[in-house]
Amino acid sequence: MAEWKEAFCVLCGRTMGKRNITPRGKPWIKLGDKNLWEETQTFTGDKPFGVVKSSEGRGTMQFERYYDIDEDEEGYFGFMKSRLLNVLGEWLEKGWLTRAEIEGAMK
């Protein structure tokens, strides 16, 4: 039996782990794997808060534009901020994170 591990996203609770690298059109041939969490480390620079997409029908979504928190009419920012602060507290309590690491990241 095959087994794999995934880690929870601290904000949304979804899990992510590794993705198999396969030749195009041949998913049964595994060339290797890639840690999907590594891709989150390269998201740097001037980051928008979210994206606006439009429905193109039949389950297809098209990118329209980025948006910032001043356009957050749905209230996503407040929930995300609250969850992020709760996660910092949870990880401090579990010993997975130190106050020095948090202060260092804020510099």
C-alpha positions in Angstrom: 0.0 0.0 0.0 1.3 3.5 -0.9 1.5 6.2 1.7 2.1 9.9 1.4 2.2 12.9 3.7 0.6 16.3 3.4 0.7 19.4 5.6 -2.2 21.6 6.6 -2.3 25.3 5.4 -2.5 27.3 8.6 -5.0 29.7 7.2 -7.4 27.6 5.1 -7.0 24.1 6.5 -6.4 22.5 3.1 -3.6 20.0 2.7 -0.7 20.1 0.3 2.3 17.8 -0.2 4.2 16.6 -3.2 3.2 16.4 -6.8 4.4 13.7 -9.1 6.4 14.9 -12.2 5.3 13.0 -15.2 5.8 13.3 -19.0 2.9 15.1 -20.7 0.1 12.8 -21.5 1.7 9.8 -19.6 0.6 10.1 -15.9 1.6 6.5 -15.2 5.3 7.3 -15.7 6.8 9.0 -12.6 10.0 11.0 -13.3 10.2 12.5 -9.8 8.3 14.6 -7.4 8.1 18.3 -6.3 7.3 19.7 -2.9 4.4 22.1 -3.5 5.3 24.1 -0.4 8.5 25.2 -2.0 6.5 27.1 -4.6 5.0 29.3 -1.8 8.5 30.6 -0.9 8.9 32.2 -4.3 5.8 34.4 -4.0 7.6 37.7 -3.1 7.5 41.3 -4.0 4.4 43.6 -4.0 1.7 41.1 -3.3 -2.0 41.7 -4.0 -4.6 40.6 -1.5 -6.6 38.5 -4.0 -7.7 37.9 -7.5 -10.9 38.7 -9.4 -12.1 35.9 -11.8 -15.0 35.7 -14.1 -17.0 32.6 -15.0 -16.5 31.5 -18.6 -19.1 28.8 -18.3 -18.8 25.0 -17.9 -16.5 25.2 -14.9 -13.9 27.5 -16.5 -12.7 30.6 -14.7 -10.7 33.4 -16.3 -8.3 35.7 -14.4 -9.6 39.4 -14.5 -7.3 41.3 -12.2 -5.7 41.5 -8.7 -7.3 43.4 -5.8 -6.2 44.9 -2.5 -7.9 44.9 1.0 -9.6 48.3 0.3 -11.8 46.3 -2.2 -12.5 43.5 0.3 -16.3 43.8 0.4 -16.7 40.1 1.4 -14.7 40.6 4.6 -12.0 38.0 3.9 -9.2 40.0 5.4 -10.6 40.1 8.9 -11.1 36.3 9.0 -7.6 35.7 7.6 -5.9 38.1 10.0 -7.7 36.6 13.0 -6.7 33.1 11.9 -3.1 34.1 11.3 -2.8 35.6 14.8 -4.5 32.5 16.3 -2.0 30.3 14.5 1.0 32.3 15.9 -0.5 31.8 19.4 -1.1 28.1 18.8 2.4 27.5 17.5 4.0 29.4 20.3 2.0 27.3 22.8 3.1 24.0 21.1 6.7 25.1 21.0 6.8 25.0 17.2 7.7 28.7 17.1 9.5 31.2 19.4 8.8 34.8 20.0 12.3 35.6 18.7 11.4 34.0 15.4 8.2 36.0 15.1 10.0 39.3 16.0 12.8 38.4 13.5 10.3 37.9 10.7 8.7 41.3 11.4 12.0 43.2 10.9 
